[in-house]
């Protein structure tokens, strides 16, 4: 039997706009970054690294889904790669500083995509 919650979650994701999915990815990245910081503060580096790796996978996914013909895509790709480099440093040096360096930028990008999605929805009506 299918779990009703899992079915609901699957249906919710399948009916989201591209903008909503993008914001959801950024929300998840922010959550993983904050959790990694807490885990590092508690010296639970193993679980911190697991969350950092999940966050890196999100940025890698965002890189591979960019449409190369746009100049903005190149700039976003470089930014996502920068995020991943900082996460590698955070993981290898067990340093919260590297996470703190990128967290405001990730939050700003998330808010920018949320606003763009909002504008695109109002423009279609």
N, C-alpha and C positions, 0 to 999 in steps of 0.2 A: 504494500500500500504506500502511496506517495504521501510524504509529510506535507500537510496543508501549508505550513509556514514556508517550506522550501518551494512549493508550487507558487505561492504568492510572490516570493522574492524573485523567482525566475520570470514570472509574468511582468512584474514591475520593471525589471531590467530590460526585458524585451520590448516594452512599450515606451521607453525613455527616448528623448531626442538625443542627438549626438552631443549637444551642449550639456544636457543633464548628465550624460555618461561621463563627460570630461570633468565636470564639477565633482561627480562622485569619486572619480579616480584621485583627484586632488584632495578631497576630504579624507580618503583612505590614506594617502601619502602623509598628510598632516597628522593624522591619528598615529600612524606608525612612527613618525619622527618624534612626536611627544612621548609615546610609550618607550621608545629607545632611550630617550633622555632619562626617564624615570628609572628604567632598568640599569642604565649605566651608573646613575647616582647610587643605586643599591648594589653596585658591583656585580650585577647579574649580566655579565658580558655575553654569555652564550645566547640568552634570549634577546638581548639588545641586538646582537648580530643577525639573528633570525629576522627581526623586524626591519633592520636596516636593509637586509637583502630583499625583503618583500617590497620595500620602498624603491630600491634600485630597479626591481622588475617593473614597477609601474612606470618609472622614467624611461626604461628601455622600450617598453611598449609604446609610450608616447612618441619616442624617437622614430620607431619603425612605422608608425601610422601617419607620419607627416607626409604631406604632398610636396615633393621636391621642387615643383615649378614655381613656388612662391618664395619670395625673399624672406618673408617672416618665418617660413619653415626652417630655413638655414639658421636663423637667429635663435629660434626655439630649440633646435637640435643642439646648438652650442650651449645653451643655458641648461638643458636637461643633462648634457654630458658633464657640465660643471657641477651640477647637483650630485651626480654619481661619483665624481672624483672626490668631492667633499665627504660623501658618505663612506667611501673607501678609506679615506684618512681617519674619519671618526671611528670606524671599526678597527683599523689597524693600530691606531694610537690610543684607543679607548678614551676618546675625547668628545665631550659634549660641545665644546667650542665650535667644532665644524658643523654640527647640527644647528647650533644657534646662528651660525653664519648664513645658512640657507633658508631656515624656517620662515623668516619674514618675506623672503622673495617667493617662496612657494605659496604662502598665504595670499600675497598680492596677486600672483598669477591666478590662483583659484578665484579670487574676487573679481578679477578682470574677466575670466571666462564666464562666471555667473552673470555678470552684468551684460556681457555680449549675448549670452543666451536669452536673457530677459528682453533685450532690445530686439533680437531677431524674432522673438515670439510676438511682440507688440507690432512689429513691422508687417507681419503676415496677416494680422487681423484687420 
